[in-house]
Amino acid sequence: MSEDYREMWQSLGLDLAGHDALLGVLGGAYQDIFLSQKNRPAGMAYFDFVMSEVHGLRIRELLDEKKAGRKIIGSYCVFVPEEIVLAANATLVGLCSGADFAMSEVEKLLPRNTCALIKSSFGFKLGKVCPYLESADMIVGENTCDGKKKAYESLGHLVDNLYVMDLPQVKSDHGRALLKSEYLRFKTEVENLTGVAITPESLREAIQTVNKKRAAIHRLSALRKADPAPISGLDALLANQVFFYDNPARFTDSVNKICDELETRVAEKNGVFPAKAPRILISGCPMAVPNWKLPFVIETSGAVIVGEESCVGERGTRNLTAESGNSVSEMMDAIVDRYYQVDCAIFTPNPDRLNHIREMAAAYHADGVIHYGLQFCQPYLMESIPVEKALEEKNIPTLRIETDYSMEDMGQLKTRIEAFVEQLR
Amino acid sequence: MQKRFAGIDIGSRTIELVVVDESGKIVTSLQADTGFDPMTAAKALIHDVPYDRIMATGYGRNLFEISFDTQTVTEIKAHAIGARAFFPDVLALLDIGGQDSKAISLFESGKVKKFEMNDRCAAGTGKFLEIMAKTLGFDIESFGREALLAEKELSISSMCTVFAESEVTSLIAKGKNRREIARGLHTSVIKRAAGMINRVSSDGDIVFTGGVAKNPCMRHFLAETLGRTVLAPEDPQLVGAFGAALLARDIRDIM
């Protein structure tokens, strides 16, 4: 990233020394993990560029949008509907939560045994190193797990623009009604922020824009069913991660371009791993940028990741919003219906998620499932044991991994993953 | 001339080298301390030993792979293969080494079915027993024998090596019997190991491998706690290297 962003970062109030250190680590990791992969699709160059400019050019674009009167809304969760944000002439961005930063400061505010993702979101704020957070006109917190909902109480003292969205925990008529009332409240809040009233036309266009983005990811996912896999799990994860940052239309085009290339690869049986390489489905907690630790270990152990049952993956993108509504009210109902299907582990009971894991394992021809749980993430760790049991009853080998963003367990992790891959051969 | 195949298991405390002939019979077996420089120790160990192919396992396998351009296998698979060579019908095994412990269940074919591994800390491993033996003034070789001589056991509640050490120190200060404390420490490791085994395998005989399997108190009370037969090869520390050597023999397409 070039020098001329320093003034921009300074104006956002970033800590330049800390930010330089972060970018240094990020750049090194990106080189080792992504650029060292062999036979990558040429279309990945776009994502390499996006990542190299993730705190540079993309932030400049957002600031230019702001200058033109558009608002920026930051979110930590796939339950925040991008359709509503876009329809009110605002831009939605995912906020940084994939690396440990300023941990000693974080632990003054949060207990040590808080999951790495929540700690990270605080670290980026306290360390003043997330330009997305500092650019945002509104930060949306959401009551998913207990950790997050209590953490937002403390985050509210660190930022003056936090909006907290309540979410149901049970899929029932009451649950759906709560989601609907919260989405309507959010709609009003966003309209107040932007001063733009959502119309049937703007909402329909927003629904279509987001659906196209999801459809492009569906196309990418479908291509990963091929053996040999035409794209690595790391590169596909990267596309799923960039989903949260990039301009939606440009993202859609770029993913579709890669898919054109991958179609040729599939026809030519040109893969990034040899045919018959063990195929792994990852299921569990979201992997936010730059949390590439587990996929890196898996794919350097000779296996290929063919799908992610994750918020940064198919749990987040699989359902489309119906485009048939005519009025704002009909379309809001369609949005509620769409997000109500997200099978996050905060729901009890949550049988849809297990069914989805089984479906994905079959559809992507996975030889085994690795369940990824962040340490101290109660909802996903609680589900991991019944998930493992149910999959093994169907003779799908399953490995439960519990880890965080630190590197201290890399040796153990490598042995466990390698042994699991040996088991699948 | 018969071909020779070697397996080297680079563990946290010791390195084992086993060489087998074409029939899989052990022709050489050597052991050395890992020390602070595992690659130098490994090089010294293989220096005068002739072999046609070598396979590395253990936590140092990836370093060895880079230095010697060879293939590697995880300890889990290596132990499974080694254990089955000693006990062809067994479907479960427990390996407790210097810094980790693993419970493994196998299919009838010998393939690994499922495994559990301790993560991150030394609780319930050889290192735990070693530190506790030292705290109590026993040497590690006699620690298990002494614990077996205890008439009763004292309960130790801490599994963490650091906390258990201070718990032991305070028991010593209270004038408690060393052997009874030692028995309690063994029991705490056994409970943890039994839990791991039970999660991957519910019945049948168990092969016990790794340095800790040399400890008679561990073998005795593990069998008693589980109500299952615990089998240990004559030298349980060799099992990983032996498994790797057998694998080196059985891969045909890499050379």
Boltz contact constraints between the chains, C-beta under 6 A:
constraints:
  - contact:
      token1: [A, 409]
      token2: [B, 120]
      max_distance: 6.0
  - contact:
      token1: [A, 411]
      token2: [B, 59]
      max_distance: 6.0
  - contact:
      token1: [A, 412]
      token2: [B, 119]
      max_distance: 6.0
  - contact:
      token1: [A, 415]
      token2: [B, 74]
      max_distance: 6.0
  - contact:
      token1: [A, 416]
      token2: [B, 117]
      max_distance: 6.0
  - contact:
      token1: [A, 418]
      token2: [B, 74]
      max_distance: 6.0
  - contact:
      token1: [A, 419]
      token2: [B, 74]
      max_distance: 6.0
  - contact:
      token1: [A, 419]
      token2: [B, 76]
      max_distance: 6.0
  - contact:
      token1: [A, 422]
      token2: [B, 77]
      max_distance: 6.0
  - contact:
      token1: [A, 423]
      token2: [B, 112]
      max_distance: 6.0
